[in-house]
Amino acid sequence: MSAQNSAGIQTLLDAERDAQKIVQQAREYRTKRVKDARNEAQKEIEDYKKEKEEEYQKFEKEHSSGNQKAEEDAKKDTDVKVKEIDDIGKKTGSKVVDQLLTAVTTAKPEPPKGRE
């Protein structure tokens, strides 16, 4: 009966080892599937991010060209106005300085108006 018990115990031990191998394989398979799913999700995220970045670049390119044109037009207008102001300053600058000097050096005292 002892030999029969030993054979039974050995069979149980073999079954337990087989069960542990199956559990270990299942864990490894699960771990691999989780890693694969994580990698696939990361790739999808990167693809989506790349797609949105391309859309943004296209949008920015389409809309920034209008701004650039407006900036160039504004710069041209500003340059024309500055030139006009410089020309006026060159023509009448000395006259204005003379008028200021005359106004400062010629005193015409007057009593304050208002309260009587």
JONORBEL-V27409 format. One record per backbone hydrogen bond with DSSP energy under -0.5 kcal/mol. NH is the residue of the N-H (numbers start at 1). CO is the residue of the C=O. Records with the same first field share a line. If there is no record, write none. Layout:
NH = CO + CO
//
This chain:
5 = 1
6 = 2
7 = 3
8 = 4
9 = 5
10 = 6
11 = 7
12 = 8
13 = 9
14 = 10
15 = 11
16 = 12
17 = 13
18 = 14
19 = 15
20 = 16
21 = 17
22 = 18
23 = 19
24 = 20
25 = 21
26 = 22
27 = 23
28 = 24
29 = 25
30 = 26
31 = 27
32 = 28
33 = 29
34 = 30
35 = 31
36 = 32
37 = 33
38 = 34
39 = 35
40 = 36
41 = 37
42 = 38
43 = 39
44 = 40
45 = 41
46 = 42
47 = 43
48 = 44
49 = 45
50 = 46
51 = 47
52 = 48
53 = 49
54 = 50
55 = 51
56 = 52
57 = 53
58 = 54
59 = 55
60 = 56
61 = 57
62 = 58
63 = 59
64 = 60
65 = 61
67 = 63
68 = 64
69 = 65
70 = 66
71 = 67
72 = 68
73 = 69
74 = 70
75 = 71
76 = 72
77 = 73
78 = 74
79 = 75
80 = 76
81 = 77
82 = 78
83 = 79
84 = 80
85 = 81
86 = 82
87 = 83
88 = 84
89 = 85
90 = 86
91 = 87
92 = 88
93 = 89
96 = 92
97 = 93
98 = 94
99 = 95
100 = 96
101 = 97
102 = 98
103 = 99
104 = 100
105 = 101
106 = 102
107 = 105
116 = 114
//
